[in-house]
Structures are given as C-alpha cells and as structure tokens.
Amino acid sequence: MENKIQVKERGKLIAIWLTLLLIFSFVLAFLMLFIKYSIVDYLPSAPSWIAYVYSLLFVLSGISVIFLFKWKIWAFWSFTTVSIIGASLNLFFGAGFFNSLLSLASVAVLYFVLKTKWDLFE
C-alpha cells in the first residue's frame, strides 16, 4: 500500500507577496498606534479610537497571512473580510472612494497570485 503525500510548492511570487503582506500588516499595525492623531486629522469625522481599530485590523490581516502560508482557505476569506471592513471604515469616515478601493487592491492581487494554487488549500 503506497502512501501518497502531496507536495505543496508555493512558488516565488506567492512567497514574495505573502511575505510583503505579512511585513506590511504588522508594521502598519504598530505604526497605527503612533500616528493615531494624524489619522484623526486626516479623517476629522473619525473618533479618536479609530487608530486602535485599524491596528487590530492589520493584526488580523497578519494572522490571516500566517495561515495562508499554511495553506488554509479560511485565511483567504478572513483576509478578504478584514480588508472589506477596513475599506468600509475608510468610506464611512470620509477617506474617499479611491483610498477605500486601494485598500481592497491587496485582496485582488492576493487572489490572482493564489488562483493557480487554489486546489492546494485545505
């Protein structure tokens, strides 16, 4: 009886994009805590605690990316959901349509990078 183990090769493009997302997620989560007053200046209708919400969203994005490295399909949907929440907050507090759309660009790129390996996810 043979035991077939499926080898999951990530590929360079996927590895690079996931690494960039991971780095940016945690760096931005950390920076949000230090630039919170700049955010309130940029989004005058936003409450003062919005920087903490954005920071939490970036942490959740980073955690999702970690699980994408482990081939978990729910992590893609988690990343997508967090990005949609962030884009919605941007729209709600007046960041503008373009900035909100820009926050969803990472999801689009992630999808196109992962779509060739979609069958490897659990």
N, C-alpha and C positions, 0 to 999 in steps of 0.2 A: 504494500500500500504506500503510495507516494504522498508526501505532504507538500503541497504546492504553497509557497509563500509568495505573495505578490510584493514585488519590489516597487516602492513608490519613489520615483525620481522627480524632484521638484523642478529642476531646471534653473538656469541662471537668472532669467528675467523674473520669475516668480520669487526667487530668493532675494533678489535685489529690491523688488517692490515691497515685499513683506518686511524686509529689514528697514527700509526707509520709513514705512508706515509705523513700525514699532518705535523707532527712534523719535520721529516727529510727535507721535502720540504722547510719549512720556515727557519729552522736553516741553511740549506745549502745555501739558497738564501742570508741570512745575512752574512754568512762566506765568500762567494764568493767575497764580497766587500772588505774584509780584507786580503784575500790571493791572490789577483789578480796578484801580482808579482811572487808568487810561481807557479801560473798556467802558466804564460808566460815562466818561467824557465823550467817547465815540458813539455810544448808544444812550443818549440822555433819557430816554423813556424806560431804560432798564433799571431794575432795582440794584442796590449795592451788592447783593449776594449772588448776582448772576455769574461772576467770575468763578465762584465755587461750583456752580452747576456746570459751566463749561469745563472746568478742571476735571470734575467727575466724569463727564462725557469722554474726555480724552483718555482718562484712565481705563474706562470701559472699552474704548476702542483699542487701546494697547493690549488689554487682556484678550480681546477677540482675536487680535493678530497673533498672539502667542498660540492660541488654539488653532488658528489657521495653519501654523507651522506643523501642528499635529494632525492635520487633515480632518478636522471636524467641520461638517457642513453647517451646523448651527452657528458656528463662529462667523461665517459669512453673513448670515441673516442678522446676527447680533450687531455686527459692524454696520450693516446697512441701516438697521433700526436706529442705532445711536447717531448715525450721520443724518438721518431724516429728522430726528429730534433736534439736532444742532441747527440744521437748516431752517426748521420751523421757528426755533427761538430767534434766529437771525432775522427772519421775516417779521416776526411778531414785534421785536424790539426796534425795528427800523434800520437794519443793516443794508437793506436794499436787495432787490431780486438777484442781481449779478453775484453779490457776495454769498447769498444763500445757495445759489446754483453752483458756485465754485466749491462750496463745502461738500457737495454731492459728487464732484468730479473724481474724488479718490475712490468712491464706490464703483463708478463706471470703469475706471482704469483697472481696479481690482477684478471686476467681473471679466473683462476682456483678457486679462492676464491669466486668470484661472480657468476659463472656459474649456481649454484643451485638456485640462486635467480633472474636469468635473467628476468623472467616474471614479476617481481615486479617493474621494471624500467619503467619510463614514457618517 
